[in-house]
Each structure stands twice: as C-alpha cells, then as structure tokens.
C-alpha cells in the first residue's frame, strides 16, 4: 500500500498548502479569522508529510486493487481534512457533520450547501469553498482520463489513451497527463475570472466564481447565487464557461496540438448540444403553464437554468420549481444526464446514453434481419461487448442506488419530493434539488444521519459507483 500512502500524502500536503491562501487573504484584510486556516494547514501538512514519509518514497508499480483504494481513499482524505476550516471557524459554529457535508459537496463539485447568510460569511471561508471545488474539478478530470479507463468503470475503458494500457502505468500516466490538463484548466479559469471582472464583479467575486464555474461546482459568495448580480453579461459568461467545463478536456489538448476541429467532430459533444437545445426549448415553453408568456426574458432564464442543472453546476437565477409540474419533471430528468466524459461535469454522462442508443438500434436491426450482421458503433469506432455490458451495468446500478437512497431518506420523515430530489442531486452531483432542498433552500435543516448518507452518495456518484461498490465485494479483500 506504499504507493497509496505516497499519493494521498502528497495530495494532503498540497491541500495543506492550499489552506494557506485563505489565511493570507484574511490576514491581508486584517481579520483574525486567518488563524483558523493556519491551524488547519498545519494539521493537514503534518498528516500529509507523515504519510509521505511512511511510504518510503515508493514509486513502483500499482495494482488494480491499490488503484481502487487510492481513488476512494484520496477523496475521503481530502474531504476529512478539507472540513477542518469549517468546523474550526467560530463564525460558522458548524458541527463536524455539517463541515464534512460542505467539504464533500465542494470536493465532489456537487454544490449542495448547509451554509446560510453567505453574504456575511468570512471571506476566507468563501475563498476556501471556491478552492475546494476548483481542486475537486481538476481531480475529476485527471481521474476520468487517467484512472477510470484503466479500472474499466462504467464503460470508461472506451476512452483509454493509447500507450497506457496497464495498471503499472497508472501513476506515471496520471503525472504526465495531469500537467497539460492543469494548464488548460488554469487558462480557462483565468479567462473566466477576467471576463467576470470586466462584466461587473469585484475581484474577489470574479476569482471565486471563476473557480466554481469552470469546475461546474456552483458554490457562490452570495445567497442569491448568480442571481445576486442580475447582470445579463455575467450570466452569459457563466453559461459559456459552464459549457466549456462540461466538454472533454482532452479535446482541448488536441486543439492545442493542431487538431482544430476535433471538438466539433466528437459525437459526444454534438449529442450534448442537441440535448441542451431541446431541453432549453422545452423549459422555455413550459413557463407558459405558470402564467408567463415565452419571451426573451423567459428564454434567458430557461437557458441559464437548464445549462446550470445539466452541467451539474447548480447556479441559480430564478426558482424554476415554480414553473409547474412539467418543468419540474424536465429538470429532474436533465439532472441525471450530465455533461461529457473527461470533463468536470457530473451525472450519467452523454456518451452512455449514446452507447445504449447504438446498442438498441443494432438490436432492432437484428430483429428485422435475423441473418444480418450489425455492429454497434460509437464515434466511428466499434463498441465491444465489454463496453456495452459495463455501460448497461452502470445504468442499472445508478438507478438502483438512486431509488435505495431515496427510500432510506423517507425513513427519516422527508417528504417524497425532497427525498427523491436529494438522492438524485447528490448522486448526480448537481447541488440544488426540489422541494425543501430546492434552488432557494439549503440542506441545513436535514437530520445529521441524512447528511452523512447524502455526503457518501455524492462520493458514490463522483467516483462512478463501481469504485465504491467494489469494496463491498468479499473477493476484493482476498
């Protein structure tokens, strides 16, 4: 397990360094709150360095079992220590349950929150929430590109990068590929921050919102989210970068290498935009049932809300739960779809729906022509039975997990709408739900056991289910 200790130790050390940024910012404002982050940083650095030293600097091969442990262990460790500033802050008076929930929501880029009065919260805390989502978004990209294809999670093996075919190359591969992905991520974040600033945000809001927009996380510095600014230009910038964060980052790398049109030829990207356009049109027209004429203002609200929910960002400008039953059903469905594989987005992912469609299409042709040979294809490549089986299994487990969590939540006296939407938004890593946890509410009032259940549901969704459920198989531990 030495490679696992080494990686987690290095990441915790990096997290400890990241906790110093809010400390420096609070100190520059002359606020005593900087001490919270200084203590959190020292504790995190201590355990990070201890784990790194305990590994003996081991950089050898890593097995499939160790890769699964590394994937889950990293997210849990970062959440556990990322929660320290919340629980230590006297201004928040948070229990560790609330702090863990907030940190897990941040690091998984879910965006659900237990915090009220964000407008009066310490600046350092608001910056830390943005940092958590930014770090989590980068981690999601690297995991989706370097780890999950090797582990064959939910059909992700279809996106395996050539020349990296064995588990022994997981760590070298992650190191090599994370550098260029980080560069792209930083560039997008910087451009987004500058755009927000030029559109009217102050520097602090621009930086924090840029981090949570590109990460498709949705944490804001205001209770009213993006709606606080009531600025069309800001909303258009948010829409642009929520979409950019939901597209495959490897395609950005290919564009930088000279493959200019690779992004626009990808089947998953094309499918993503088709679904977005249809969903926006349906949400726009659905507002007529709530007494609004479908005009330009309604189109603006529909576009922002659909893109925010489908990309898993969770920003809000209006309360779409007031648009009537059809709109509620639409948002509930869109919540599950998500963005593209290899992005910061969440949900089931567009490519899985395309794989299912390709398989059903080939199956229908076989029924019409029993002696014909029909091969399922996706993005110009043949789909192996292994990929199709993985995708179908993932979809079954996703739906089963959603229903099971919702059922458990009803045991804690949550109404059906709240239980279903809380389960869906946590598993799909979206953020706001419906009912009591709608876009204008928080998760603060929920019982502590429910918060722990939802926190681990966020982890289950972010790690694509298989990476968590495998720990419950006896054979894994033999």
N, C-alpha and C positions, 0 to 999 in steps of 0.2 A: 504493500500500500504506500510505499515511499513516494512514487510519482504523484499520487493523490494528495498526500500531505504537502509536497513541494508546491504544487499548483495552487491549492487552497491557501497555503501560507503566503505565497507571493501575492495572490489576489487580496487577501486580508490586509497585507502590508500596504498595497496600493489604496485600498479603501481607507485605511488609517490616514494616509497622506491626503486623500480627498477630503477628509473631515476637517483638515486644517484650513481649507479655503473659506468655509463659513466662519470659522474662528477669526481669521484675518479680516474678513469683511465686517463682522460685528465689532472687532477691535477698532477698525478704521472709523466706525460710526460712533465710537466712544461708549458702546454698550457693554455691560458686564456679562452679557449672555455668551460672550466668546469663550468663557471658562467651560461651559457645557461641552463645546466641541473640542476644546483642548484635552479635557479628561477622556472623552470618548475616543479621541485619536490615540492617546497614549495606551489605553486599554486594548484597542484594536491592533495597534502596532506591536504591542507586547506579545499577544497571542499569534499574530501573523509571523513575527520573527521566530518565536519558539517552534512553530510548526515547520517553518522553512529549515531551521537548524536540525530539527528532529528527522527530517527527510534525508539528511546527509548529502544534500545536493544531488540526489539521484535523478538522472535524466535519461534513464534507459527506456526500454520498450514498455508499453502499457497494454494490458489485456482488455478484452471486451468487458469483462466484469468490472475491472477497475475504471473503465470509461463510464460505465453506468453510475458507479459510486461517485466518481468525480463530478459528473453532470449534476446529480441531485445534491451532493454534499456542498458544492460551490454555492448554489442558490440559497440553500438553508443557512450556511455560514455567513454569507454576505447579508442576509436578512436579519439574522440574530444580532450581528454587530452593527448593522445599519440602523437598528431600532434604538440604539443607546442614546443618541441626541434627543429623541422624542421623550424617552422615559426619564431622562435626567433634567430636562428643561422645566424649571419652576413655573414658567409662563404657561405651559400647556397642562400640567398636572395630569399626565397620562399614566394609565396602568401599563404594565408590560404587554398585556393582551392587545390594547389599542395600539401601542407602539409597534409591536410585531406585525399587526394587520396593516398599519400605514406603510411600514418598510417593505413588506411583502408586496403590497399593492404598487409601491414605487418600483422595486427592482424587477417585477414582472411586467412593468409598464401597463398595469391594469387601470389605475386612476381612481379606484374607489377610495373614499376617504372617511375618516371618523372625526375630522377636524372641522370646527365651526369658527366663525369670525376670522377668516384668513386675512382680511384687510387689516386686522390689528395684531396678527402674529409676528414674532420676531423675524427680522429679515434673514437672519442666518438659517432659521428653520425652513423658510420658504426656498432659500437657495439650496439647502440640503435635499429637499423634496425633488427639486429640479435635477440635481446631480444624481440622485438615486435612479430616476427614470432614464437619464442620459446614459449612465453606466449600464443599466439593465438593457436598454435598446441596443447598445453595442454588443453586449454579451449575447443577446438573442441572435444577432446577425452571424457572429462567429460560430455559435453553436449550430445554427441551421446549415452553415456552409461546411464546417469542419468536423462536427461531431455526429449529428443525427444521420447523415448519409452513411457513415461507417457503421452505425448501430442499426441501420435498416428500420428506422422508426417511421411507421405510418406512410410508407411509400417514398420516404425521403431518399432512398438509395438511388432513385431515378436521377437525382441531382448530384450524384457523386462526381467530383472533379477528377479528370484523368490524371494518372500517375500517382494517385493517393488511394490505393486500393486495400491496404492492410491496416489492422488496428495498431501495429507497431509504429505507424507513421502519424498517429493522431496528434501527438504533441508537436512534432516538427511542422506538421501541416498547419495546425492552428497558429503557430508562431509566424510562419511565413505569410499566411493569408490574412491574418489579423492586421498586419501593418498597413497594407494597401486599403483594406476596408475601413480602418480607423481614419486614414487620410481622407477618404471620401466622406465619411461621417462627420469629421471635423469641418470640412469645407462646406457641406450643406448646412451645418449648424451655424457657422459664421455668417454665411449669406443670409440665412433666415433671420438671425439677430439684427443684422444691419437693416434688412428690409422692415422689420418690426419697428426699429428705432426711427427710420425715416418716415414711417406711416403714422407716428404719433406716440408710441410707447416711450416711457423713460428707459434709461439704460438698463436698470435692474430688471424691470418687467420684460424688456426685449430679450435679455440673455436667458432668463428663466423660461420664458415661453418658447424660445428657440430650442432649448434643450428638450422640453417636453413635447414640442410639436414634431420634430424630426424623429424622436423616439416613439411617436404615436402613443404617448402616455397620458396626456391630458391634465396633469396637475397644473393648477393656475395659482396666481398670487392673490386672487380675489374670489369672494364667494360667488359672484355672478359669472365667473369664468370669462370667456372671451366676450360675453355679452356686456361685461362691465365697461368696455371701451365704446360700444355702439358705433363702430367705425367700419365702413364697408371695405376700405383698403386693407385693414388689419384682417378682416375675415377672408378676403381673397388670398392674402399671404398665407394664412393658416390653411386654407383649402389646398393651395399649391404644395406646401411642404408636408401636409398630412398625406397627400397622394404620393409625393416623392419618397416619403418614408415607407410607403406600403408597396413599393416596387422592388424587384430583386436587385440587391446592391452589386452582385457580380456583373450584372449587365452595365452598370455604371463604369465598372472597371474595364469591361470590354470596349465601351465607348471611348474611354481614355486611351485605349490601346489602338484606336483607329477604326473599330467596328462601329461606325457612326449610327447605323440604323438597327443595331441588334435589339435595342429596347423596343422598337416599334414593330418588330417582326415576331416577337415572342408570343406564343399562343396564350400564355397565362396573363400577360399584360393586356392583350386585346380582350380576353374574356373578362378581366377585372373592370375595364372601362365600359364594356357592354352592360354588365350587371349594374354598375353605378348609374349609368344613364337611365336605364329602365326604372331603377328604384327611385331616383330623383323625380322622374316624371310621375310615378305613382304617388309619391309623398306630396308632390305639388298639387295634384288633382284631388288628393284625399282631404286637403284642407277645406275644400268646398263643403264637406259634410259637417264641418264645425262652424259654419257661418261665414267663411272667408271666401271672397272671390279670388280664384287663382291668378294673381297679378305678379309683377316683378318682385315686390317685397316678399310674397309668399314663395316665389321661386328661389330667392336668396336664402330664406330660412330653411326651405326643403333641401337645397343643395348642401348647405353647411351641415345640417343635422345628419343627413344620410351619410355623407362622407366621413363625418366625425365618428359615427357609430360603426360603419362598415370597416373603417381602418382601425377601429379599436382605440381611437384617441380619447373620445369621451368629452371633448369640449362641448359647451352648451351656450347658445344664444337665446333660445326660446324653450319653453316647456312643451315638447312635442307630444307628451302624453295627453294633452288637451285637444288633440286633433281628431279624436274619435276612435272607435274600435278598429276600423280598417287600418288607420295609421299605426296604432299600437301593434297590431299583428304584423304589419310590414316591418317596423323597427325590430320587433322580436326576431323575425326571420333573418334580416340583414345582420343582426348582431352575431349570428353564428357563422356567416360566410367568411368574413375576414379579408385580408389582402393576399399578397403573393408570397410564395415560399422564398426564404432568403432575404426577407425584409424585416423591419421592426414590428410589423403588424401582427395580428393575432387571429384567433378563430380557426375554423376548419381548414382554410386556405382554398383559393380558387382552383388550383391545379387538381385537387382531389375531386371536386365536382366534375371537372373536365374528364378525369380518368374514368369516373363512374359513367358519365355520358358516353364516352367512347366504347366502354365495355358493353353497355346496354345496346348501343347502336349495332355493334358487331353481333351481339346475341340475337337481335331481331332479324338481322340478315340471315343468320344461320337457320332460323325458323322458317323463313320464306324459301331458302335454298339449302336444304339439308346436306347436299353433296358439295356445296361450295366451301372454299377456304377463305375465311375472313379474319384478318388480324387487327386487333385494336392498336391504334396509333395515337400518339400524342406529341405535338410539337415536331412532327416529322420523323419521330422515332417509334419503333415497335415497343409496345408495352408487354413486358414479360408477365407471366402468371404470378410470379413472386411479388411484383409491384402491385398488381391488381388486388391480390389477396391481402396485402398489407394495408392498402387504402380502405378496402371493404371492412377489414377488422377494426381499423381505426375509427371509421364512421360508427360502427356498432358500439364500440367502447365509449365513444364520445357521447352518443345519445343515452346509453345506459348510465354513464356517470352523471350526466345532467339530471336524469329522472331520479336516480338514487339520492343525490344531494338534495334535490328539491323535496323529495319525500321526507328525508331526515329533518329538513328545516321546518316542515309543517308540524313536526313533533314538538317544536318549541313555540307553538301558537302563532306562527307567522301566517298571514292570510295567503291564499293560493297564488295570487298575482305576485306578491312580494317574494314568496318562496321560489317560484319559477324564474322570475327575472333575476333574483340574487344569484341563483345557481347558474343561470345562463351567462350573466355578465361576468361572473368570477371565472367560470370555466373557459369562456371565450376571451377573457382579459380585456373587457371593454371599459368598465368603470361604472357609469350610471346605468340603472335598471329602470324598472317601472314600479308603480305602487308607492310604498313607503321609502323605497330607495331609488326614486326617480331622479331625473336631471336636476331637480330643485331640492333634493334631500341628501342626507348622508347616512352612513352605516353606524353612526354613533350610538343610537338607541337600541341596537340589537344586543341580545344576551351574549355574554362572553363565549360560551361554547359555540354559538353560531359564528362568531368572528374567527375562532380557530378553525372551524370547518371550512369557512369561506377562504381563509388565508391559504390553507393547503389545497383547496380547489383551484385557486389562482396558480399555485405551483404545478398542479396536475395539468392544467391547460397549457401553461407556458412550456412545460417540458414534453408536450405532445403525448401525454397519458402513458405510453409504453415505458418511458424512462422512470416512472414512479411505480406503476403496477408490477413491474418485473421483480421488485423487491418482495412482493407477496408470494412469489413462486418458490416452493421449497427447493427446487433444483438449482436455483440461483445461488443458494448458500452452501451447496455440496462441494 
